[in-house]
Amino acid sequence: MFDPKANKQPKASVAAPSQGSRGKLTMMANAVPSDGKIRERAYELYESRGRGPGQDEQDWLRAEKELLKQQ
């Protein structure tokens, strides 16, 4: 006689994120300034420096830092 319970494998449990976790993820996504905003601010910094070449990465990082502080 076949006993279905004897060969039953335990089910894998997958935990869904709680409501609180989803809220935190949404807040984190909103806390990061968009590339467009960073780009605009970096260009303003570039212009304020007299449009000198070679500091694009520094302008981007400074713009990103400034925008993060505003939030």
Secondary structure as UniProt FT lines:
FT   TURN            4..7
FT   HELIX           19..31
FT   HELIX           35..48
FT   TURN            49..50
FT   HELIX           56..70
//
